[in-house]
Protein backbone atom coordinates (compact mmCIF):
# COMPACT_ATOMS: atom_id res chain seq x y z
CA UNK A 1 0.00 0.00 0.00
CA UNK A 2 1.36 3.41 -1.00
CA UNK A 3 2.21 5.76 1.86
CA UNK A 4 0.87 9.30 2.04
CA UNK A 5 3.23 12.27 2.06
CA UNK A 6 2.77 12.65 5.81
CA UNK A 7 3.45 8.96 6.44
CA UNK A 8 6.62 9.08 4.35
CA UNK A 9 7.89 12.15 6.22
CA UNK A 10 6.97 10.59 9.57
CA UNK A 11 8.88 7.43 8.64
CA UNK A 12 11.95 9.56 7.85
CA UNK A 13 11.54 11.42 11.17
CA UNK A 14 11.40 8.13 13.05
CA UNK A 15 14.50 6.82 11.24
CA UNK A 16 16.45 9.87 12.48
CA UNK A 17 15.92 8.61 16.02
CA UNK A 18 17.49 5.30 15.00
CA UNK A 19 20.76 7.19 14.46
CA UNK A 20 21.03 7.82 18.22
CA UNK A 21 20.20 4.17 18.88
CA UNK A 22 22.98 3.06 16.50
CA UNK A 23 25.53 5.27 18.26
CA UNK A 24 24.63 3.85 21.69
CA UNK A 25 24.73 0.30 20.36
CA UNK A 26 28.18 0.80 18.86
CA UNK A 27 29.55 2.02 22.18
CA UNK A 28 27.94 -0.88 24.05
CA UNK A 29 29.37 -3.46 21.64
CA UNK A 30 32.84 -1.91 21.69
CA UNK A 31 32.88 -2.49 25.46
CA UNK A 32 31.21 -5.90 25.37
CA UNK A 33 33.21 -7.53 22.56
CA UNK A 34 36.77 -7.07 23.96
CA UNK A 35 35.54 -8.08 27.42
CA UNK A 36 34.09 -11.36 26.08
CA UNK A 37 37.15 -12.07 23.95
CA UNK A 38 39.41 -11.52 26.96
CA UNK A 39 37.27 -13.86 29.05
CA UNK A 40 37.43 -16.53 26.36
CA UNK A 41 41.23 -16.26 25.99
CA UNK A 42 41.80 -16.58 29.76
CA UNK A 43 38.93 -18.96 30.41
CA UNK A 44 39.24 -21.98 32.70
CA UNK A 45 35.57 -22.85 32.17
CA UNK A 46 34.34 -25.94 30.25
CA UNK A 47 35.03 -25.96 26.51
CA UNK A 48 31.43 -25.31 25.43
CA UNK A 49 31.06 -22.28 27.68
CA UNK A 50 34.37 -20.88 26.47
CA UNK A 51 33.30 -21.28 22.84
CA UNK A 52 29.97 -19.55 23.49
CA UNK A 53 31.71 -16.55 25.10
CA UNK A 54 34.19 -16.40 22.20
CA UNK A 55 31.37 -16.47 19.65
CA UNK A 56 29.58 -13.69 21.54
CA UNK A 57 32.71 -11.54 21.57
CA UNK A 58 33.56 -12.11 17.91
CA UNK A 59 30.01 -11.48 16.71
CA UNK A 60 29.77 -8.35 18.86
CA UNK A 61 32.99 -6.97 17.39
CA UNK A 62 31.87 -7.75 13.84
CA UNK A 63 28.48 -6.10 14.47
CA UNK A 64 30.14 -2.98 15.89
CA UNK A 65 32.28 -2.70 12.73
CA UNK A 66 29.20 -3.06 10.50
CA UNK A 67 27.40 -0.32 12.45
CA UNK A 68 30.20 2.11 11.55
CA UNK A 69 29.59 1.55 7.83
CA UNK A 70 27.52 3.91 5.71
CA UNK A 71 25.17 1.10 4.76
CA UNK A 72 21.41 1.31 4.95
CA UNK A 73 21.02 -2.34 5.94
CA UNK A 74 23.43 -2.19 8.89
CA UNK A 75 20.73 -2.20 11.59
CA UNK A 76 19.72 -5.69 10.43
CA UNK A 77 23.17 -6.83 11.59
CA UNK A 78 22.37 -5.54 15.06
CA UNK A 79 19.06 -7.39 15.06
CA UNK A 80 20.78 -10.63 14.02
CA UNK A 81 23.29 -10.12 16.84
CA UNK A 82 20.51 -10.07 19.43
CA UNK A 83 18.87 -13.14 17.91
CA UNK A 84 22.27 -14.85 18.18
CA UNK A 85 22.58 -13.79 21.82
CA UNK A 86 19.15 -15.33 22.51
CA UNK A 87 20.25 -18.58 20.82
CA UNK A 88 23.52 -18.64 22.78
CA UNK A 89 21.59 -18.10 26.00
CA UNK A 90 19.52 -21.22 25.26
CA UNK A 91 22.67 -23.25 24.53
CA UNK A 92 24.30 -22.09 27.76
CA UNK A 93 21.88 -24.01 30.01
CA UNK A 94 23.46 -27.05 31.61
CA UNK A 95 20.56 -28.15 33.78
CA UNK A 96 18.31 -31.06 32.70
CA UNK A 97 15.34 -30.29 30.49
CA UNK A 98 12.26 -29.10 32.36
CA UNK A 99 9.42 -31.60 32.64
CA UNK A 100 6.68 -28.95 32.93
CA UNK A 101 5.64 -26.07 30.70
CA UNK A 102 6.04 -23.60 33.57
CA UNK A 103 9.55 -24.80 34.24
CA UNK A 104 10.49 -24.49 30.57
CA UNK A 105 9.10 -20.94 30.45
CA UNK A 106 11.10 -19.89 33.51
CA UNK A 107 14.25 -21.50 32.11
CA UNK A 108 14.03 -19.74 28.76
CA UNK A 109 12.31 -16.47 29.72
CA UNK A 110 15.50 -14.43 29.32
CA UNK A 111 16.14 -15.91 25.87
CA UNK A 112 12.58 -15.03 24.91
CA UNK A 113 13.10 -11.44 26.04
CA UNK A 114 16.31 -11.22 23.99
CA UNK A 115 14.55 -12.64 20.93
CA UNK A 116 11.73 -10.12 21.33
CA UNK A 117 14.27 -7.31 21.56
CA UNK A 118 15.90 -8.62 18.39
CA UNK A 119 12.49 -8.50 16.69
CA UNK A 120 11.99 -4.88 17.79
CA UNK A 121 15.40 -3.97 16.37
CA UNK A 122 14.47 -5.80 13.15
CA UNK A 123 11.42 -3.55 12.77
CA UNK A 124 13.62 -0.48 13.29
CA UNK A 125 16.00 -1.85 10.67
CA UNK A 126 13.20 -2.15 8.12
CA UNK A 127 12.24 1.49 8.45
CA UNK A 128 15.88 2.63 8.48
CA UNK A 129 16.73 0.71 5.31
CA UNK A 130 13.68 2.04 3.46
CA UNK A 131 14.12 5.69 4.39
CA UNK A 132 17.82 5.64 3.51
CA UNK A 133 17.09 4.49 -0.03
CA UNK A 134 17.09 6.77 -3.07
CA UNK A 135 13.30 6.69 -3.14
CA UNK A 136 13.16 8.79 0.05
CA UNK A 137 15.84 11.31 -0.92
CA UNK A 138 13.40 14.24 -1.22
CA UNK A 139 11.81 13.48 2.15
CA UNK A 140 15.21 13.19 3.83
CA UNK A 141 16.34 16.52 2.37
CA UNK A 142 13.13 18.13 3.59
CA UNK A 143 13.45 16.68 7.08
CA UNK A 144 17.10 17.76 7.31
CA UNK A 145 15.92 21.35 6.85
CA UNK A 146 13.29 20.90 9.56
CA UNK A 147 15.83 19.33 11.90
CA UNK A 148 18.09 22.36 11.57
CA UNK A 149 15.14 24.55 12.55
CA UNK A 150 14.30 22.28 15.51
CA UNK A 151 17.87 22.64 16.75
CA UNK A 152 17.31 26.43 16.94
CA UNK A 153 14.44 26.81 19.44
CA UNK A 154 14.46 30.61 19.06
CA UNK A 155 13.09 30.30 15.52
CA UNK A 156 9.67 32.01 15.24
CA UNK A 157 8.03 28.81 13.93
CA UNK A 158 9.45 26.67 16.75
CA UNK A 159 8.04 26.47 20.27
CA UNK A 160 9.84 24.71 23.11
CA UNK A 161 8.33 23.45 26.35
CA UNK A 162 9.17 20.93 29.08
CA UNK A 163 7.08 18.02 30.31
CA UNK A 164 7.42 14.87 32.36
CA UNK A 165 8.03 13.88 35.95
CA UNK A 166 10.26 11.60 38.03
CA UNK A 167 8.49 8.42 36.94
CA UNK A 168 8.34 9.21 33.20
CA UNK A 169 11.56 11.20 32.91
CA UNK A 170 12.02 14.89 32.21
CA UNK A 171 11.80 15.83 28.56
CA UNK A 172 12.03 18.86 26.34
CA UNK A 173 9.61 19.06 23.44
CA UNK A 174 9.90 21.26 20.38
CA UNK A 175 7.06 21.74 17.94
CA UNK A 176 7.60 23.16 14.47
CA UNK A 177 4.88 24.66 12.30
CA UNK A 178 6.06 24.07 8.73
CA UNK A 179 2.91 25.56 7.20
CA UNK A 180 1.73 22.19 5.87
CA UNK A 181 2.69 19.86 8.76
CA UNK A 182 3.49 19.77 12.45
CA UNK A 183 6.83 18.30 13.47
CA UNK A 184 6.98 17.31 17.15
CA UNK A 185 10.39 16.31 18.54
CA UNK A 186 11.21 14.95 21.99
CA UNK A 187 14.66 15.48 23.54
CA UNK A 188 16.22 14.47 26.82
CA UNK A 189 16.22 17.68 28.83
CA UNK A 190 19.44 19.60 28.28
CA UNK A 191 20.34 17.67 25.12
CA UNK A 192 19.82 17.98 21.36
CA UNK A 193 19.72 14.21 20.87
CA UNK A 194 16.36 13.05 19.55
CA UNK A 195 14.36 10.67 21.70
CA UNK A 196 11.41 10.63 19.31
CA UNK A 197 10.14 12.66 16.39
CA UNK A 198 6.89 12.61 14.43
CA UNK A 199 5.31 14.47 11.54
CA UNK A 200 1.56 15.13 11.72
CA UNK A 201 -1.07 16.64 9.49
CA UNK A 202 -2.23 20.08 10.64
CA UNK A 203 -5.59 18.63 11.72
CA UNK A 204 -3.93 16.18 14.14
CA UNK A 205 -2.66 18.85 16.55
CA UNK A 206 -5.00 21.26 18.36
CA UNK A 207 -4.32 24.16 20.72
CA UNK A 208 -6.87 25.14 23.35
CA UNK A 209 -6.47 28.29 25.44
CA UNK A 210 -7.03 27.79 29.16
CA UNK A 211 -8.31 30.31 31.69
CA UNK A 212 -4.73 30.90 32.86
CA UNK A 213 -3.77 32.17 29.42
CA UNK A 214 -1.62 29.13 28.73
CA UNK A 215 -2.36 26.38 26.23
CA UNK A 216 -3.36 22.75 26.13
CA UNK A 217 -1.72 20.94 23.20
CA UNK A 218 -3.49 17.78 22.07
CA UNK A 219 -2.01 15.41 19.51
CA UNK A 220 -4.48 13.00 17.95
CA UNK A 221 -2.59 10.86 15.41
CA UNK A 222 -4.45 8.91 12.76
CA UNK A 223 -3.00 5.79 14.34
CA UNK A 224 -1.64 5.45 17.84
CA UNK A 225 -2.34 6.96 21.23
CA UNK A 226 -3.56 10.50 21.87
CA UNK A 227 -1.10 12.68 23.78
CA UNK A 228 -1.91 15.87 25.65
CA UNK A 229 0.21 18.59 27.29
CA UNK A 230 -1.40 20.98 29.77
CA UNK A 231 -0.50 24.53 30.80
CA UNK A 232 2.04 25.09 28.05
CA UNK A 233 3.31 28.62 27.62
CA UNK A 234 3.63 29.43 23.93
CA UNK A 235 5.64 32.38 22.55
CA UNK A 236 3.48 35.12 21.06
CA UNK A 237 5.36 34.86 17.75
CA UNK A 238 4.46 31.19 17.30
CA UNK A 239 1.80 30.73 14.58
CA UNK A 240 -1.20 28.81 15.96
CA UNK A 241 -3.80 28.16 13.25
CA UNK A 242 -7.48 27.85 14.13
CA UNK A 243 -7.03 28.89 17.73
CA UNK A 244 -9.68 27.56 20.11
CA UNK A 245 -10.32 30.26 22.73
C-alpha positions in Angstrom: 0.0 0.0 0.0 1.4 3.4 -1.0 2.2 5.8 1.9 0.9 9.3 2.0 3.2 12.3 2.1 2.8 12.7 5.8 3.4 9.0 6.4 6.6 9.1 4.4 7.9 12.1 6.2 7.0 10.6 9.6 8.9 7.4 8.6 11.9 9.6 7.9 11.5 11.4 11.2 11.4 8.1 13.1 14.5 6.8 11.2 16.4 9.9 12.5 15.9 8.6 16.0 17.5 5.3 15.0 20.8 7.2 14.5 21.0 7.8 18.2 20.2 4.2 18.9 23.0 3.1 16.5 25.5 5.3 18.3 24.6 3.9 21.7 24.7 0.3 20.4 28.2 0.8 18.9 29.5 2.0 22.2 27.9 -0.9 24.0 29.4 -3.5 21.6 32.8 -1.9 21.7 32.9 -2.5 25.5 31.2 -5.9 25.4 33.2 -7.5 22.6 36.8 -7.1 24.0 35.5 -8.1 27.4 34.1 -11.4 26.1 37.2 -12.1 23.9 39.4 -11.5 27.0 37.3 -13.9 29.1 37.4 -16.5 26.4 41.2 -16.3 26.0 41.8 -16.6 29.8 38.9 -19.0 30.4 39.2 -22.0 32.7 35.6 -22.9 32.2 34.3 -25.9 30.3 35.0 -26.0 26.5 31.4 -25.3 25.4 31.1 -22.3 27.7 34.4 -20.9 26.5 33.3 -21.3 22.8 30.0 -19.5 23.5 31.7 -16.6 25.1 34.2 -16.4 22.2 31.4 -16.5 19.7 29.6 -13.7 21.5 32.7 -11.5 21.6 33.6 -12.1 17.9 30.0 -11.5 16.7 29.8 -8.3 18.9 33.0 -7.0 17.4 31.9 -7.7 13.8 28.5 -6.1 14.5 30.1 -3.0 15.9 32.3 -2.7 12.7 29.2 -3.1 10.5 27.4 -0.3 12.5 30.2 2.1 11.6 29.6 1.5 7.8 27.5 3.9 5.7 25.2 1.1 4.8 21.4 1.3 5.0 21.0 -2.3 5.9 23.4 -2.2 8.9 20.7 -2.2 11.6 19.7 -5.7 10.4 23.2 -6.8 11.6 22.4 -5.5 15.1 19.1 -7.4 15.1 20.8 -10.6 14.0 23.3 -10.1 16.8 20.5 -10.1 19.4 18.9 -13.1 17.9 22.3 -14.8 18.2 22.6 -13.8 21.8 19.1 -15.3 22.5 20.3 -18.6 20.8 23.5 -18.6 22.8 21.6 -18.1 26.0 19.5 -21.2 25.3 22.7 -23.2 24.5 24.3 -22.1 27.8 21.9 -24.0 30.0 23.5 -27.1 31.6 20.6 -28.1 33.8 18.3 -31.1 32.7 15.3 -30.3 30.5 12.3 -29.1 32.4 9.4 -31.6 32.6 6.7 -28.9 32.9 5.6 -26.1 30.7 6.0 -23.6 33.6 9.6 -24.8 34.2 10.5 -24.5 30.6 9.1 -20.9 30.4 11.1 -19.9 33.5 14.2 -21.5 32.1 14.0 -19.7 28.8 12.3 -16.5 29.7 15.5 -14.4 29.3 16.1 -15.9 25.9 12.6 -15.0 24.9 13.1 -11.4 26.0 16.3 -11.2 24.0 14.5 -12.6 20.9 11.7 -10.1 21.3 14.3 -7.3 21.6 15.9 -8.6 18.4 12.5 -8.5 16.7 12.0 -4.9 17.8 15.4 -4.0 16.4 14.5 -5.8 13.1 11.4 -3.6 12.8 13.6 -0.5 13.3 16.0 -1.9 10.7 13.2 -2.2 8.1 12.2 1.5 8.4 15.9 2.6 8.5 16.7 0.7 5.3 13.7 2.0 3.5 14.1 5.7 4.4 17.8 5.6 3.5 17.1 4.5 0.0 17.1 6.8 -3.1 13.3 6.7 -3.1 13.2 8.8 0.1 15.8 11.3 -0.9 13.4 14.2 -1.2 11.8 13.5 2.1 15.2 13.2 3.8 16.3 16.5 2.4 13.1 18.1 3.6 13.4 16.7 7.1 17.1 17.8 7.3 15.9 21.4 6.9 13.3 20.9 9.6 15.8 19.3 11.9 18.1 22.4 11.6 15.1 24.6 12.6 14.3 22.3 15.5 17.9 22.6 16.7 17.3 26.4 16.9 14.4 26.8 19.4 14.5 30.6 19.1 13.1 30.3 15.5 9.7 32.0 15.2 8.0 28.8 13.9 9.5 26.7 16.8 8.0 26.5 20.3 9.8 24.7 23.1 8.3 23.4 26.4 9.2 20.9 29.1 7.1 18.0 30.3 7.4 14.9 32.4 8.0 13.9 36.0 10.3 11.6 38.0 8.5 8.4 36.9 8.3 9.2 33.2 11.6 11.2 32.9 12.0 14.9 32.2 11.8 15.8 28.6 12.0 18.9 26.3 9.6 19.1 23.4 9.9 21.3 20.4 7.1 21.7 17.9 7.6 23.2 14.5 4.9 24.7 12.3 6.1 24.1 8.7 2.9 25.6 7.2 1.7 22.2 5.9 2.7 19.9 8.8 3.5 19.8 12.5 6.8 18.3 13.5 7.0 17.3 17.2 10.4 16.3 18.5 11.2 15.0 22.0 14.7 15.5 23.5 16.2 14.5 26.8 16.2 17.7 28.8 19.4 19.6 28.3 20.3 17.7 25.1 19.8 18.0 21.4 19.7 14.2 20.9 16.4 13.1 19.6 14.4 10.7 21.7 11.4 10.6 19.3 10.1 12.7 16.4 6.9 12.6 14.4 5.3 14.5 11.5 1.6 15.1 11.7 -1.1 16.6 9.5 -2.2 20.1 10.6 -5.6 18.6 11.7 -3.9 16.2 14.1 -2.7 18.9 16.6 -5.0 21.3 18.4 -4.3 24.2 20.7 -6.9 25.1 23.4 -6.5 28.3 25.4 -7.0 27.8 29.2 -8.3 30.3 31.7 -4.7 30.9 32.9 -3.8 32.2 29.4 -1.6 29.1 28.7 -2.4 26.4 26.2 -3.4 22.8 26.1 -1.7 20.9 23.2 -3.5 17.8 22.1 -2.0 15.4 19.5 -4.5 13.0 17.9 -2.6 10.9 15.4 -4.5 8.9 12.8 -3.0 5.8 14.3 -1.6 5.4 17.8 -2.3 7.0 21.2 -3.6 10.5 21.9 -1.1 12.7 23.8 -1.9 15.9 25.6 0.2 18.6 27.3 -1.4 21.0 29.8 -0.5 24.5 30.8 2.0 25.1 28.0 3.3 28.6 27.6 3.6 29.4 23.9 5.6 32.4 22.6 3.5 35.1 21.1 5.4 34.9 17.7 4.5 31.2 17.3 1.8 30.7 14.6 -1.2 28.8 16.0 -3.8 28.2 13.2 -7.5 27.9 14.1 -7.0 28.9 17.7 -9.7 27.6 20.1 -10.3 30.3 22.7 
